[in-house]
Amino acid sequence: MPLFFNALEATAHRLSIVPPMFDYFGALGLHTLVAAARMGVFDALREHPSTSGELATALSLDPRSTDVLLRALTGLGYLRARGGRYRLTRASRLWFVTDSPTSLVAGLEFWERTACVIWPRLEKTVRDGAPATPFYALLEGDPDLSRSFQAWTAALARQQAPAAARAIPVPRGSRQVLDVGGGHGQFSVELLRRHPRLHATVLDLPQALEAAAGHPRLTARAGSFLDDDLGDGYDIVLLFNVVHGLDDQEAATLLRRVAAALNPGGTVVVGEQFGDSVMPGRASRTLLHLLDLNYLVAAGGRVRDFRDVSGLLRDAGFRRPRHRRPLRSVPTELAVARTPFRSP
């Protein structure tokens, strides 16, 4: 939430003069945001600033409850109040208006369910080291949750894919791309836009492919990248946000199969968050640690250091893994490596 302490508040919290209430109330802020988005508050205010009464009438809401909600959203930094009228902040206009190209609204249910259903099992996971309900099994049995998860990952990928595609080396003569676990296909589509001779195949489970982007040179193939044949003859294989959900044995096995699917001199691109990356400050490091916990409780996965991913790539037969940090794609960095060329 775009909420910042002033100097007095920051000092009070740093010295523990007050209890860490925002740790307790963070979940309440999430529910406030989700409820507002579902009821169309941000979409209604996009058209013009409104009083709480006007908004309650327009959306058929209880007037007093609407007033309380809007004041909370203002305090959280999602709205601005002036002369009794509420208007959107930049954050809300970018991320929580439905028709914004950067909208995250379709994926909010995923995070609500994550906080309310998955994270309460954290204690069990820490005690025995295994997720209470494996995340992908949970998605298979819950189509609504699966759609929200795919919408969330697609929304983020639309922001990151252009910068990631610019950073991906495409060797001369490359023709075929395999996007492993690519679901929405956004990274493939952006690569195809930059390289007209490429064709891409996205391999993922059927419910994930429901969100696949359309492109004349993109083929969606339903299957499990852990169990089904990957095929062969590929020049580039993309693995975006896949490895963090696998244990070391699963990751090692998958990377060996990827190496076998690539042509000699082929390129693998692992898009992930790396734990040993330089972070701008404590808040960024803490977000990464919480993401690491999220992968643990949801899938038994983890955030790996680049050196760990590099070791997995080398063990699978890849050469000279390189670390790339695409500009304007801060949440996702790349590990890029190639298979050996055959000797003449």
N, C-alpha and C positions, 0 to 999 in steps of 0.2 A: 504494500500500500504506500502511496506517495505521501507519507506522513513524516515530518521531521521535527525533532525537538528544538526549542530555542535554547539559549545558553543556560538559563535558570533550570529548565526541565532536564537538560543533559547533565548538569551538575548534580541535581537531586538524584537522578538514576545512577550516575557513576559512583556517588558516595553512599548509595543504598539508603538514602533518607526516606525514600518511598519504595514500596515493594515493586518487583518487575511485572507490573500489571499488564503491559502490552504483550508479554509472553502468553498470558492467560487469555487475553482478549483478541489475539490475532485470528483465532478460529472464528470469532464472532464477526470480525471484519470481513472474512471470506464469505460468510453466509449473507452479510449485508450486501456485498457486491453482487453475488449470484442472484439474490432475490430481485435486486434492482434491474439487473440485465434481463431476467426472465419476464418481468412485468412491463418491460419496454420503457423504463424511465429514461435511459440514456438516448434511445431513439427519439422519444418525444421531445426531449430538451435539445436535440440537435436542430430541430426545426426553428425553435425560438425559446428564449428564456421564459420561465413561468413561475407563478407563485405555487405554493404547495396546494392551495385550493383548486387552482386551475388545472394542475396536473392530476389531482385526485379525480376531478370531474372527467377529464379527458380519458383517463385509464380505468375509470369505474373502481376507484380505491377508496378506502375509509379516509376521510380528511385528516383526522388527528394522527392516525398511524403514518400517513404519507408525510406529514410534517416532521414527525420524529425520524423517519427514515432519511429524509432529505438533509436534516441537520447532521445526522451521523455520517452520511456520505460526504458532506462538506468538511467535517472534521477529519475524515480519512484522506481528504485531498482529491476526491473524485468530482466534486462540484464546487462552485464558487457562488456565494450569495451577495447580492447587491440590491438595495432598495426593495427587499422582500421578494426578489425574484432569483431563481436559481438558474445557473448556466453551466455548461460543461467546462472542465479543465482540459488542457491539451492531452493529458493521459487518457481521459475518458473518450475524447473525440477520436484518438488514434486506435485504442484497443477495445472499446466496449460499445461502439456504435455498430450495429449489425452490418451495414453496407460499407463500412470502412475496409479498404484492401488489407489492413493489418488487424482486422477484428479477431479477437480471441473468444468471442461469446459462445460459439458452438462447442468449444472445449472446456467451458467452465464446469459442466457437470462432472467431467472426469476428475478435476481437482477436488470438487466437493465430495465425491465418492471416495477419492483417495484419502482425504483427511478424516472422513467419518467412518469408513468401512475398513480400509487397509491399515492405516497407521495405528488404530487402537491395538493391533496385533504386534506392535513393535517389541513389547516386553517379551512375548513368546519367541520372537525371532532372535532377539539378543541372547535369550537363555539357551536355545538349542541350535542356533545358526542357520535355520531354514525358514523360508517364508511360510506362513500359516496356510495360505492358498496361493499356489503359483499364479502369477499375474496373467499369463497368456491363457491358462486354463479358465481363469475368471472371465476373461474377455469372450472366450468361446461360448460360455454359458449365459452371457448377458449382452445381447445385441445393442441395447441402448448405451451401455458403458463402452462397448467397442466403438460405436459410431462417434461418441464424444472424444474418446482417446485418439481416434484417427483424425478427427477435426482439429484437435489441439496440435498434434504433431505436424499436420499439414499447414496450419497457420504459422507455426514457427519456421517450418521449412521454407515457406514462401519468402520469409524475411532473410533467411540465411543462404538460400540456394544460389542467387546471383554471385555473391562474393565467393562461395565455395567453388562454383563452376570456373570462375576466373583463375582460381588457385590450383585446379586439377591439371596436371600435365597430360596432354593427349599426344602420344607419339605419332609421327607421320605414318600414314597408311592405316591408322586405326579405323575399324568399321563397326565392331560389335561391342556393346556394353551390357553387362549383367548387373542389375541393381538388386542386391540380396536383401530381403526384408524391407524393400523400399516402399511398400504400401501405396502411399499417395503419389509417388513418382515424381515429386517436385524437383529433386536433385537431378534426376535423369532428364527431365524436360528442359531444365535450364542448360544442361550440357548439350542437348540436341540443338537448342537455339543457337548456341555458339559454334557448333560444328556440324554443318549441313550433311556431311557424309556419314555421320554416325547413325546407328540404329540401336535401340535399347530394349531390353527385356526386364520387366520387374517381376521378381519371384516373391510371393508372399501368400499368406493364408487368404481364403476367399473373402472373409469379412473385412480384412484389411484392404483388399483390392477394390472394395466398394467406393473408396475415396480416391481411386487412382485418377490422375489428371489425364485428359485426352490429348493425344498428339499423333499425327499420322505415322511417325516412325517409332512409336512406343507400343510394345506388346506386353500385355499383362498375362502372367502365367500363374495359376493357382498351385500352391504346393508348400511344403515345409522345407525350409533351407537346412534344417537339422537332419531330416530323414530322406528327402527326395533327391533324385539325381540333379545336379546343377547344369549338366550338359558340358560342352567344351567349345573351343574355337573363339573364345572371347579375348578381346584386346584390353579391356578395362573392366574391373569389377569394383562396384561401390558397396561399401559396408557402413552405412550411416546409422548411428545409434542402435547398433546390433550387439556389438561385443560386450557392452556394459551389462547386458542381460544374461550373459553366459558365464558359467564357471570356467576355470582354467582348462579343464579337459575338453569341454564343449568348444571353447574358443580355439584351442589347438587343433582339434579335429576339423572344424569348419575351415580354418585357414589352410590346412593341407588340401582340403577338397577344392578350395578356391584356387590354389596354386595349380592343381591338376586341370581345372577348367580353363585356365588362361593359356594363350599362345606363348611360345618362347619370347621373352622380353616384354611380356604383358605387365600391366600396372594394376595394383590393388590400392584402393583409397579407403582408409578407415577413418570415418568422421566420428569424433568422440569429444568428451571433456576429459582432459588429462590432469591428474592430481598434482603433478610436479610443474605445472605451468605457473608463470609469474602472474600474481594477482595484484590488482591495484590497491587492495586494502582489506581490512578485517571483514567487512560486510560481504565482499565477494568470496573470500575464503570460506566464510560461514555458509553461504548459499551452496557452495560446492560440497561442503561436508554434509549438509542436509540432503542434497541430491544423492550423495553416496548412501546415506541412510535410507532414502526412498527406494533406490535400486535394491538395497538389501532386503527391506521388509516386503517389497512388492514382488521381486523376482529372484531373490538370492544372488543378485549381481553386485557389481561394485564399480566405482570410478577407479580406473587404473592409471598409473603414471605412464608417460610416453615411453620411458625406458622398459616398462613391462610389456607394453604392446609391441615395441620394437623387438624385444626378445622372442615373443610369440611369433612374429613375422619371420625372423631369422630361423627359428626352429622349424617353420613350415617350408623353408627353402627360398624365401625372398631375400633379396640383396639390398643393402644400403638403405634402410628405412630413413626417411626424412620427415622432419617436423615442420608443418606449415600452419601459419596463423592467418587465415583470410581476414582482411579488413572488412568491417561491418558484418562480421559473422562471429561475434565474440563467444557465444555459447558453444560453438563447434569448431574444433581444431582438427587438423588432418595428419595422419601418418601415411606416407606414400612410399611404396616399395615396388620393386619389379622382380619378375621371375628371371632366371638366367637365360641367356641366348644359347641355343644349341651350338655345339662345336661343329665346324664344317666337316 
